[in-house]
Amino acid sequence: MLEGEKLGDALGRYLKTSGLAAFLTNDELKACWEQAVGEQILPHTRLMGIQKQVLRVEVDSSPRLHELQCFLKAQIVEHFQRSYSRVFIKDISFTLGSF
């Protein structure tokens, strides 16, 4: 935050530079994620945003995280590269979360 800058302005600048602003208003991203993972996996994940062409996703359990990371990640990245034209997704970062 710059000296004399309002918090709202600083937050807006951060959202824009981090790529989160586009994510927060982008239903297309959410729809692409839903198509990529399907109805069984979807409730166990939460999109966190895109940063430097990396899609960030929280997962609710270690076994599900392992499944996504080891067996489904390449397929999901490929789906995004074909179907989501706004931002080129080169990787996905899965982290364990609690939600």
N, C-alpha and C positions, 0 to 999 in steps of 0.2 A: 504494500500500500504506500502510495506516495504521500508526502507531507501535505496536509490540507485537502487531500482527496476524500470524498465521501465514501462510506463503506459500500453503498449500493453501486457506485461507479467502479470501485475496485473489484467487487464481486462480479459485475457484468463483464469487466475486462478479463478476469480469470476464466469465467465460463466460456468466453469466446476463444481465448487462446488455448484452452485445454481441450476444446472440442465438445465439451459437455453441453453447451448452448444448443447445438444442433441436435444432440441426443435428447434433450429434455422436451423438445417439441416435435420429435420425429416418430410418427406412428409407423412409417415405412420400415424403420429399423426394428421396431418391436414385432411387426408382422413377419419380417424376414427371419427373425430369431424363432418365432413360433413355428414357422414352416420348417426351419432347419432341425429343430430338436424334437418336435412332435408333442402331442398332448400328455404323454407319460412323463417326460422329463421336464417339461415347462414349469410345473408347479414347484420344482426343486431348485430352480435357478432364479437369479435376479440380475438383469442387465445393470451395470454400473456406469457404462459410458465407453467412449472411444478416445484413446490417447495415443498419438503417434502411430496411427494405423493398427493399433492393437485393441481389440474388443475386450473389455474387462467384464467378467461375470463372476458373481458370487454363487456358490453351490452350498446346499444345506447339509451335506454329509460327505464324509471321506470316501465311502465306496462310490457314491455318485460322481464325485470329483475325479476319482481314478478312472471311472468308466469314460467320462467326457474327455479327459486328458489323453488317455492311452488309446482309446478305440474310436472315438467320434470326432475328435478335434479336426483332423485333416478333412473329413467329409463336410463339417460345418464351415470351415474356412473356404472350401471350394464353393459351397452353396452361396456364401456371401459374395465371393468374387464374381459369380455368375448373376446373382439376383439383386444385389445392393449396389447401385451405381454412385451413390453420393460420396462415399469414402471408400478407398481401397483398403480392405482388411487383409493384412498380411499374417496376423497371428491372433490367438486368443489366449488371454491370461485368466485362468480359473483360480479362485481363492475360496477357502472355506469361510462361510459366513453363518450367522444365526439370524433367521428371520421366520 
